[in-house]
């Protein structure tokens, strides 16, 4: 299959327009199940080393579970503040949308029980495959005008316990999924000058 210039531009627009959505920018609007399945299917089509497909997706609607995960986040967030004492901005950032979004999705890596093609030298390749699945989901969600926020300030093991998931799995990403009020033209942390956007010439070298 060959793609047209228009399709290439559309994909580029989706990539450039992807945003990490914060909890203060989500609507309470429900997401149709067919759209949730489309996002999950995008994850299933991610590349995986050795065609291992080492992922597991848990879709969370239960408010009690969300509240438990939120308390987990809050404790981790409070602890994290000591690392940014010189940046008062950190205390004003809304870094999750756990309770605001209609669904959360926990994405797990299934630990191998046998040798996996392509993973005999680099054990982390399986987990990287799961990250590729999350990226696929993020881009598909953006194409559907649905937002995703990745909650990274969280105790992964406690989330796993809350969800009653076997230790045969490892949590890689906890995602808040919902319709946003808007998709910002520029990433929020760039606008707030938390960091500067890196130019291609600074991060690419040719040998």
C-alpha positions in Angstrom: 0.0 0.0 0.0 1.3 3.5 -0.9 0.1 6.6 0.7 -0.6 10.0 -0.8 1.1 13.3 0.0 -2.2 14.4 1.6 -2.2 11.3 3.9 1.4 11.9 4.8 0.6 15.5 5.8 -2.3 14.3 7.9 -0.1 11.9 9.8 2.4 14.7 10.3 -0.3 17.0 11.6 -1.5 14.4 14.0 2.0 13.8 15.4 2.8 17.5 15.7 -0.7 18.2 17.4 -0.4 15.4 20.0 -0.6 16.7 23.5 -0.3 15.4 27.1 -3.7 16.6 28.4 -3.9 17.8 32.0 -6.8 17.2 34.4 -7.9 20.8 34.3 -8.5 20.5 30.5 -10.8 17.5 30.4 -14.6 17.4 29.7 -16.9 14.9 31.4 -18.2 13.7 28.0 -18.4 10.0 27.7 -16.4 8.2 25.0 -18.1 5.7 22.7 -17.0 2.2 23.1 -16.2 1.9 19.4 -13.7 4.8 19.8 -12.1 3.1 22.9 -11.8 -0.1 20.9 -10.2 1.8 18.0 -7.6 3.3 20.4 -6.9 -0.1 21.9 -6.6 -1.7 18.4 -4.0 0.9 17.5 -2.0 -0.3 20.5 -2.4 -3.9 19.3 -0.8 -3.0 16.0 2.3 -1.6 17.5 5.7 -3.1 16.6 7.0 -5.7 19.2 10.4 -7.3 19.3 10.2 -10.9 18.2 6.5 -10.4 17.6 6.1 -11.0 21.3 3.1 -8.6 21.7 3.9 -8.4 25.5 1.1 -6.1 26.4 -2.0 -6.1 28.6 -4.6 -3.3 28.7 -6.9 -2.7 31.7 -9.8 -0.2 31.0 -10.9 1.4 34.2 -14.3 3.0 34.7 -14.9 2.2 38.4 -14.9 5.4 40.5 -13.6 3.6 43.6 -10.6 2.4 41.7 -10.0 5.8 40.2 -10.1 7.4 43.7 -7.6 4.8 45.0 -5.2 5.5 42.1 -5.7 9.3 42.7 -4.7 8.9 46.3 -1.6 7.0 45.1 -0.8 9.8 42.8 -1.3 12.5 45.4 1.2 10.8 47.8 3.8 10.5 45.1 3.2 14.0 44.0 3.7 15.4 47.5 6.9 13.5 47.8 8.1 14.8 44.5 7.9 18.4 45.5 11.2 18.3 47.4 13.0 17.8 44.0 11.7 21.1 42.6 12.0 23.5 45.6 13.6 26.1 43.4 10.7 26.0 40.9 7.5 27.3 42.4 5.7 26.7 39.1 5.8 23.0 39.9 3.3 23.4 42.8 0.8 25.0 40.4 0.8 22.3 37.7 -2.1 20.0 37.3 -0.3 16.8 36.4 -3.1 14.2 36.1 -6.8 13.7 35.1 -7.5 10.5 36.9 -10.9 11.4 38.3 -11.9 13.9 35.6 -11.7 11.4 32.7 -14.5 8.9 31.9 -11.9 6.1 31.5 -8.3 5.4 32.6 -6.2 2.7 30.8 -3.4 0.9 32.6 -0.9 -0.6 30.2 1.1 -3.6 31.4 4.1 -5.5 30.1 3.9 -9.3 30.4 7.2 -10.7 31.6 8.5 -13.5 29.4 8.7 -17.1 30.5 10.9 -18.1 27.7 13.7 -16.6 25.5 12.3 -14.0 23.1 13.8 -13.3 19.7 15.6 -10.0 19.8 15.6 -9.8 23.6 18.5 -12.1 24.5 21.0 -9.1 24.6 18.7 -6.3 25.6 16.1 -7.3 28.2 14.3 -4.0 28.0 13.2 -4.4 24.4 9.9 -6.0 25.5 9.0 -3.0 27.7 10.0 -0.6 24.8 7.5 -2.5 22.7 4.8 -1.6 25.2 5.8 2.0 25.0 5.4 1.8 21.2 1.8 0.5 21.8 1.1 3.5 24.1 2.4 5.9 21.4 0.1 4.3 18.8 -2.8 4.7 21.2 -1.9 8.4 21.8 -1.8 9.2 18.1 -5.0 7.4 17.3 -6.7 9.1 20.2 -5.5 12.5 18.8 -6.9 11.5 15.3 -10.3 11.0 17.1 -10.0 14.3 18.9 -9.7 12.5 22.2 -7.0 13.4 24.7 -4.6 11.3 26.7 -2.6 12.2 29.7 0.2 9.9 30.9 0.4 9.8 34.7 4.1 9.2 35.5 4.1 10.4 39.1 2.7 7.3 40.7 3.7 4.2 42.6 3.4 1.5 40.0 3.4 -1.4 42.4 0.5 0.0 44.3 -1.5 0.6 41.1 -0.9 -3.1 40.3 -2.1 -4.1 43.7 -5.2 -1.9 43.4 -6.1 -3.5 40.1 -5.3 -7.0 41.4 -2.9 -7.7 38.5 -0.5 -10.7 38.8 3.2 -10.0 39.3 3.7 -11.8 36.0 3.0 -8.3 34.6 4.7 -4.9 35.1 2.9 -1.6 34.8 4.4 0.6 32.1 1.9 3.4 31.7 -1.2 4.8 33.4 -3.3 6.8 31.0 -6.2 9.3 31.5 -8.5 9.3 28.5 -11.2 11.8 27.6 -12.3 14.7 25.4 -10.3 17.9 26.2 -11.7 21.4 26.2 -9.0 22.2 23.7 -5.8 21.0 22.2 -3.2 23.7 22.8 -1.3 24.9 19.8 1.9 24.7 21.9 2.7 22.2 24.6 1.8 23.6 28.0 5.3 23.1 29.6 6.8 24.9 26.6 4.5 27.8 26.9 5.2 28.0 30.7 8.9 28.0 29.9 9.6 24.9 32.0 12.0 23.8 29.3 12.9 25.0 25.8 12.0 23.0 22.7 15.1 21.4 21.3 16.1 22.1 17.7 16.9 19.3 15.3 20.5 20.5 14.8 21.1 20.1 18.6 20.0 16.5 18.8 20.9 15.0 15.4 24.4 14.1 14.2 25.5 12.4 11.0 28.5 10.1 10.9 
